[in-house]
Amino acid sequence: LVASQFHLAFYASRFLPNTFALIASNLALANLLLMDNTSRSPSRSRADERGRRLSRVVLYLTFGAAIFRCDLALLIIPVALALLVVWKASLKPMILSGAGFSALAVGLTVAVDSAFWGRPIWPELSVFLFNNPVDNRSAQWGVHSAHWYFSSALPRALTGSLLFAGVGSLYERRARPFVLIALAYVGLFSILPHKEVRFIFPALPFFNVAAAAGLDRLLFKVKKGRKGRRKVAGLVAAVGAVGVVGVSVAYTCVASRASALNYPGGAAFEALHAIGRAERDLPVKVHICDLAAKSGVTRFGEEYGAWTYSKEDHLGDGELRRKGFDYLVSEEAEVPGYRRVGAIAGFAGVVVPKTLDDLRSAVMASGLPLAFETANQVYIHHTLDKKR
């Protein structure tokens, strides 16, 4: 199921705090799943094993919240309630271990990050203060409706697994706490007006627990012991489930190909260094536009130590020249005082081939029976000033 979901696999390759926080929440989820298995242990060791599992859940979530993503605190709330109500955990050990692990995590992140930043700082506290729903400063990056996570983000992130999660919640009692935890987390996060799919990643594996149970029910259990129409209904359900997974895989394939074409900024940055290789030891100044910065330009791509890279916003054509930029990575096709030396295409849409020749070309290009259109989106310009 996870392999059929585009967003998880896509972001797993990216060095974002959300990715590292997802690792922590997954480890916590694994220990929640194993909490029930302790019932098969001898009674003497059962309590010790549950205690260890509980401590690990608290450890992973507190470390993840303190170091990588403060919003994991929103996951701690429903997980803590589930531990108390469903798994009958004791409140006192949870509070003590949570306080101890939190203090240790905060001490580590403050020590390490302060050394990197050159000043005392707890990064996730700074993030929380900036993004708190009272000041709502994160709205500068755009806002969505209160239901956006439920009406748009979850269907795209889970694809067919969303249907299976509903089936799992209906027929598998043990899956329900995980769905409730995920729903509570997404619901709490919906209070913040600025929304992105990556913010709700910790909830996706919880939904997938129920989805796996639902798919298992549809494939293997519906038709057991049934005859006549019920057996036919079971077979239809199983075939339908396979079809839903197939549609999810197809969507993931299309989204993967489109995303591979959707980083013109990164491609332009790579082309820039190839174009300017002869000047690699000179004090060249490069300006990077917003679109390029959001579509693949990173510090990892800065190949030449003698060059200076700027992402300063809202600079007009005259200001670019006055500041002495030698190269521009720009979304503008023409910039006064500069000549275009490169053009980079990016994803522009998907079309269905109309002829057999077009179909053959599409399959040869992407392995899919669809044509992925591109258009020039980012341009490389070099100054016309002969003095530089």
Secondary structure, DSSP 8 states (H G I E B T S, - for coil): -GGG-HHHHHHHTS--HHHHHHHHHHHHHHHHHHHGGGGGS-HHHHHHHHHHHHHHHHHHHHHIIIII-GGGHHHHHHHHHHHHHTS---HHHHHHHHHHHHHHHHHHHHHHHHHHHTS---HHHHHHHHH-TTT-GGGGG----TTHIIIIIHHHHHTTHHHHHHHHHHH-GGGHHHHHHHHHHHHHHTTSSS--GGGGGGGHHHHHHHHHHHHHIIIIITTTT--HHHHHHHHHHHHHHHHHHHHHHHHHHHHHHHHHT--HHHHHHHHHHHHTGGGTTS--EEEE-HHHHHTT--GGG---TT-EEE--SS--HHHHHHTT-SEEEES-S--TTEEEEEEEEEEEEEE---SHHHHHHHHHHHSSSSEEEEEEEEEEEEE--TT-
